[in-house]
Amino acid sequence: MTTSAPTRRRAETRARLLAAALEVLGDQGLARSSVESVCDKAGYTRGAFYSNFATMDEVVAALHAAQTTELVDRVTERLAGGLPGTDLDQVVAHVLEVLPVDRQWHAVRTEFTAQALRNPEAARALAAQRAQLRERLAPVLVEALHRLGRRPAVPADELVRALVTAHEGLTTARLLGEPPGVGRRLLTAALETFTEEVPT
């Protein structure tokens, strides 16, 4: 079944608005961003914006959801493509190569977290997105560890929670000037701590 032209145009409009919003939020932050600035960047009218989103907060939530999905897809594809060996540090470096250390991505995550601290509905949405991320990543991580001859020493959900939280914090530090390589070493140490070799 083919997608109708109006549906396709609507999807394209939404995608262009989100791309524009990502740039605007990355440059200005939510407090200084406006519907007008996003529309100007995307080349659309306010009507086009409001036919897709009710508020800028909704845009931030949509961007964060898209980022979460993309992160899981990147990690899944990277691990499915094979591992560079059995050394944990090499595997961590292999995965980090496809994860962005990007101010725009970071700005959206920060803005959505700030929303969640102020707004119970945003808090529930953020919690649901993070739970979905863990649910999708856990089996991928367990399978990769199995190929390395290791297994989680804690529940897989807790291991993913620890790694995601650490990566988010380390990304912040990296954007603030922390030398390259520190995050990789800390993530490797976390994996060594929270996993164990499978007895032979």
Contacts in CASP RR format, 6 or more apart in sequence:
PFRMAT RR
TARGET T0000
AUTHOR 0000-0000-0000
METHOD contacts of the structure
MODEL  1
MTTSAPTRRRAETRARLLAAALEVLGDQGLARSSVESVCDKAGYTRGAFY
SNFATMDEVVAALHAAQTTELVDRVTERLAGGLPGTDLDQVVAHVLEVLP
VDRQWHAVRTEFTAQALRNPEAARALAAQRAQLRERLAPVLVEALHRLGR
RPAVPADELVRALVTAHEGLTTARLLGEPPGVGRRLLTAALETFTEEVPT
3 11 0 8 1.000
10 51 0 8 1.000
10 52 0 8 1.000
13 44 0 8 1.000
13 48 0 8 1.000
13 51 0 8 1.000
13 52 0 8 1.000
14 52 0 8 1.000
16 42 0 8 1.000
16 43 0 8 1.000
16 44 0 8 1.000
17 38 0 8 1.000
17 39 0 8 1.000
17 42 0 8 1.000
17 44 0 8 1.000
17 48 0 8 1.000
17 49 0 8 1.000
17 52 0 8 1.000
17 53 0 8 1.000
17 59 0 8 1.000
18 59 0 8 1.000
18 62 0 8 1.000
18 63 0 8 1.000
18 66 0 8 1.000
19 42 0 8 1.000
20 38 0 8 1.000
20 39 0 8 1.000
20 41 0 8 1.000
20 42 0 8 1.000
20 43 0 8 1.000
21 33 0 8 1.000
21 38 0 8 1.000
21 41 0 8 1.000
21 42 0 8 1.000
21 56 0 8 1.000
21 59 0 8 1.000
21 60 0 8 1.000
21 63 0 8 1.000
22 63 0 8 1.000
22 104 0 8 1.000
22 108 0 8 1.000
23 41 0 8 1.000
23 104 0 8 1.000
24 33 0 8 1.000
24 37 0 8 1.000
24 38 0 8 1.000
24 41 0 8 1.000
25 33 0 8 1.000
25 60 0 8 1.000
25 63 0 8 1.000
25 104 0 8 1.000
25 107 0 8 1.000
25 108 0 8 1.000
25 111 0 8 1.000
26 103 0 8 1.000
26 104 0 8 1.000
26 107 0 8 1.000
26 108 0 8 1.000
28 37 0 8 1.000
29 107 0 8 1.000
29 111 0 8 1.000
30 56 0 8 1.000
30 57 0 8 1.000
30 60 0 8 1.000
30 111 0 8 1.000
30 114 0 8 1.000
30 115 0 8 1.000
33 56 0 8 1.000
34 56 0 8 1.000
35 46 0 8 1.000
35 49 0 8 1.000
35 50 0 8 1.000
35 56 0 8 1.000
36 46 0 8 1.000
38 49 0 8 1.000
38 56 0 8 1.000
38 59 0 8 1.000
39 45 0 8 1.000
39 46 0 8 1.000
39 48 0 8 1.000
39 49 0 8 1.000
42 48 0 8 1.000
53 59 0 8 1.000
53 62 0 8 1.000
57 115 0 8 1.000
57 119 0 8 1.000
57 122 0 8 1.000
60 108 0 8 1.000
60 111 0 8 1.000
60 112 0 8 1.000
60 115 0 8 1.000
61 112 0 8 1.000
61 115 0 8 1.000
61 122 0 8 1.000
61 125 0 8 1.000
63 108 0 8 1.000
63 112 0 8 1.000
64 108 0 8 1.000
64 109 0 8 1.000
64 112 0 8 1.000
64 126 0 8 1.000
64 129 0 8 1.000
65 129 0 8 1.000
67 105 0 8 1.000
67 108 0 8 1.000
67 109 0 8 1.000
68 129 0 8 1.000
68 130 0 8 1.000
68 132 0 8 1.000
68 133 0 8 1.000
71 99 0 8 1.000
71 133 0 8 1.000
72 133 0 8 1.000
72 136 0 8 1.000
72 137 0 8 1.000
72 140 0 8 1.000
74 98 0 8 1.000
74 99 0 8 1.000
75 95 0 8 1.000
75 98 0 8 1.000
75 99 0 8 1.000
75 137 0 8 1.000
75 140 0 8 1.000
76 136 0 8 1.000
76 137 0 8 1.000
76 140 0 8 1.000
77 98 0 8 1.000
78 94 0 8 1.000
78 95 0 8 1.000
78 97 0 8 1.000
78 98 0 8 1.000
79 95 0 8 1.000
79 140 0 8 1.000
79 141 0 8 1.000
79 143 0 8 1.000
79 144 0 8 1.000
80 140 0 8 1.000
83 91 0 8 1.000
83 94 0 8 1.000
83 144 0 8 1.000
83 147 0 8 1.000
83 148 0 8 1.000
84 90 0 8 1.000
84 91 0 8 1.000
84 93 0 8 1.000
84 94 0 8 1.000
85 91 0 8 1.000
85 148 0 8 1.000
86 148 0 8 1.000
86 149 0 8 1.000
88 148 0 8 1.000
88 150 0 8 1.000
88 188 0 8 1.000
88 191 0 8 1.000
88 192 0 8 1.000
89 184 0 8 1.000
89 185 0 8 1.000
89 188 0 8 1.000
91 144 0 8 1.000
91 148 0 8 1.000
92 184 0 8 1.000
92 187 0 8 1.000
92 188 0 8 1.000
92 191 0 8 1.000
93 184 0 8 1.000
96 184 0 8 1.000
96 187 0 8 1.000
99 167 0 8 1.000
101 171 0 8 1.000
101 174 0 8 1.000
101 175 0 8 1.000
103 175 0 8 1.000
106 171 0 8 1.000
106 172 0 8 1.000
106 175 0 8 1.000
109 168 0 8 1.000
112 122 0 8 1.000
112 126 0 8 1.000
113 126 0 8 1.000
115 122 0 8 1.000
115 126 0 8 1.000
116 122 0 8 1.000
116 123 0 8 1.000
116 125 0 8 1.000
116 126 0 8 1.000
116 127 0 8 1.000
117 123 0 8 1.000
130 164 0 8 1.000
133 160 0 8 1.000
133 164 0 8 1.000
134 157 0 8 1.000
134 160 0 8 1.000
134 161 0 8 1.000
134 164 0 8 1.000
135 157 0 8 1.000
137 160 0 8 1.000
137 164 0 8 1.000
138 156 0 8 1.000
138 157 0 8 1.000
138 159 0 8 1.000
138 160 0 8 1.000
139 156 0 8 1.000
141 152 0 8 1.000
141 156 0 8 1.000
141 159 0 8 1.000
141 160 0 8 1.000
141 163 0 8 1.000
142 151 0 8 1.000
142 152 0 8 1.000
142 156 0 8 1.000
145 151 0 8 1.000
145 152 0 8 1.000
145 195 0 8 1.000
146 198 0 8 1.000
149 197 0 8 1.000
149 198 0 8 1.000
150 195 0 8 1.000
150 196 0 8 1.000
150 197 0 8 1.000
150 198 0 8 1.000
151 195 0 8 1.000
151 196 0 8 1.000
151 198 0 8 1.000
152 159 0 8 1.000
152 194 0 8 1.000
152 195 0 8 1.000
152 196 0 8 1.000
153 193 0 8 1.000
153 194 0 8 1.000
153 195 0 8 1.000
153 196 0 8 1.000
154 162 0 8 1.000
154 194 0 8 1.000
158 194 0 8 1.000
159 194 0 8 1.000
159 195 0 8 1.000
162 190 0 8 1.000
162 194 0 8 1.000
163 187 0 8 1.000
163 190 0 8 1.000
163 191 0 8 1.000
166 186 0 8 1.000
166 187 0 8 1.000
166 190 0 8 1.000
167 187 0 8 1.000
170 178 0 8 1.000
170 182 0 8 1.000
170 183 0 8 1.000
170 186 0 8 1.000
170 187 0 8 1.000
173 182 0 8 1.000
173 183 0 8 1.000
174 180 0 8 1.000
174 182 0 8 1.000
174 183 0 8 1.000
END
